[in-house]
Amino acid sequence: MNWAGAHVLVTGGSSGIGLATVRRVAARGARVSVLAVDNDDMDLLAANPPSGANGFEAVAVDVRDRPALTAAIDAVVRSNGPVDVLVTSAGIGRPRYFDTEDDAEFENEMAVNYFGTLWAVRAVVPSMIERHRGAIVCISSAAALFGVFGYSAYTPTKYAVRGLCETLRTELAPHGIHVACVFPADVDTPLLAAEEPLKMPELRAISGKVRPIPPERVADAILAAVEKERHRVFSDKRTHALARVAEIAPSLGTRLTDWLVSRADRDRDM
């Protein structure tokens, strides 16, 4: 992969993993386009473009709005050319007990995390097929490896992203298109910071005292996945090991999770 001059489009690229990826590819001379919600992070990025980029575009758009998202992608393609690499990093989530979660939150998280990914992919694939090249990198989550307590709205959306990637990997490979799915665990981002005060005792027991990793580590894993055509992307050894357990001995992970939850319940009752 020659990043210099390649057009890299990042949704949710104004903060967190997306922003770290934007900075990494810009430093390698890519033409960079960012699509993200209209907020202070987007204003700051637009006012301070990443250094090194051969071209930079930032368009405020809500990824839930398919016509607006498609129009935004068309606009950056006119400026920076056909998309060579798409990274879908737009995402939201919050922990809450299933029986107290709002119905609207289930719909909203699916709209952002899954359909926001799907609509972006749908918009760039035809050109990639026509040119017989391209790469698509979707940010899923370690929560797509097994169900996580408290994330009944979030986890299914990330399973959906994983399923989309696994399907597209096979279908698009004959067209010269590489598809990768990223499974980050806790990452030091504004999203995680917003979730922290909402975490219930059971979730804290499961997550333990593991320190979040910096978003730059995930960005480096994303670039390596594109360069080396890796399909499953893990940015830390712990999550990689977790994926192996989920594949080889899923009941072990289930028993461990149940034990941690029961211990949290006992501690709360004491």
Secondary structure, DSSP 4 states (H G I P E B T S, - for coil): ---TT-EEEEETTTSHHHHHHHHHHHHTT-EEEEEE-SSHHHHHHHHSPPTT-SEEEEEE--TT-HHHHHHHHHHHHHHH-S-SEEEE-------B-GGGS-HHHHHHHIIIIIIHHHHHHHHHHHHHHHHT-EEEEEE--GGGTS--TTBTTTHHHHHHHHHHHHHHHHHHGGGTEEEEEE---SBSSHHHHHHGGG--HHHHHHHTTPPPBPHHHHHHHHHHHHHHT-SEE-SSHHHHHHHHHHHH-HHHHHHHHHHHHHHHHHHHH-
